[in-house]
Amino acid sequence: MTVDEYHQSLRPLEKACGLAGTEWVCIPNPLVGWGCEGTVVWKFRILLRHITLVFRCWRNASRAHILIREFSTLPLLLVFPFLWPFRQRLFFVIHHNLQWVVRSTLERAGLFVLTRLGARWTLFETEELEGLSAFNIPSEQNLVLPHPVPEQSAQGIQTDLPVIGVVGYYRPEKGMEELLRLLADHFPDCQMVLGVPNPEELNGVPDGIRVVNTAADADYRQLLIECDVLVQNGAADRYRYRVSGPLADAAACGTAIVAPDFPLIRHQLLSPVPVGEVFESPGAMPDSVRLAIENVRAGHYDFNTYCAARSANALANHLDEFSNGKS
């Protein structure tokens, strides 16, 4: 994954900070290293990115608020003393880091120390989450924003057969093959499409599934436009504290979403108006897909209202309200 591809769904944050009238700036810090993820050289580049982040923050030290889009817990802990003089003006987007602490004692300890050193967080959707009090969640010092939605794309024309899509980077832990088999078994009269930017790593895709290489952003957006419904799946230990970029991209294309009933995903999917359905277990997923197909084809999802409430302009208003509440 390239720097430009990393967390593209969060780019409206930069525009929102530029539109806000209370001196906000957004600094992207894409966690893209050299070579294969997890190797020593990859980790070294991530550390260099955090060292560079310190200089970028100092260049913007005159701003009232600095929103930092990504960070890795342990590298940030190493450089955090150099950000100490203006730590109260820094707001770190934290969701992936919360997910990491579920599986790593070292990550949990690092995030705990950062909290005690005065780090402040940006959370999407809601911070009313259980088991996170050690990280000052919830806290009135934290910034809470709706997950942004990119500018709306042209919406697709309905075909005779509903189109069900699954998209995202292929990783074995995502269970894409199992999800596709389940969908193929329950929806033989629908078109199935899988969009991944790394199709060479696929293994065991069921017959009849159309595979699209979505490495190019235009191909990814076109695929979303073609789908009636986008289906997501994932284990709680990897996705419970995460929001979804593809969900936001799909909503911008007028595509309904069906996703697991995790607290943040539920809030992102249903607020301020629903644009899809959640399911509590894999066995309940087909019924949610059927309901989503019926609703999207009947025009029951208000994508315009949803996207307007999560646009860069709407987020800028949230930033100003937060700033004025602290003044």
Secondary structure, DSSP 4 states (H G I P E B T S, - for coil): --TTTTTGGGTHHHHHHHH-SS-EEEE------SSSTTSHHHHHHHHHHHHHHHHHHHHTTTSSEEEE----HHHHHHHGGGGGGGGGGEEEE-HHHHHHHHH-HHHHHHHHHHHHTT--EEEES----TT-GGGT-S-TTSEEEPPP-PSPPPPPPPPSS-EEEEES---GGG-HHHHHHHHHHH-TTSEEEEEES-GGG---PPTT-EEEE--SHHHHHHHHHH-SEEE----HHHHTT---HHHHHHHHTT-EEEEE--HHHHHHHHSSS-SEEEESSGGGHHHHHHHHHHHHHTT-S-HHHHHHHTSHHHHHHHHHHHHHHH-
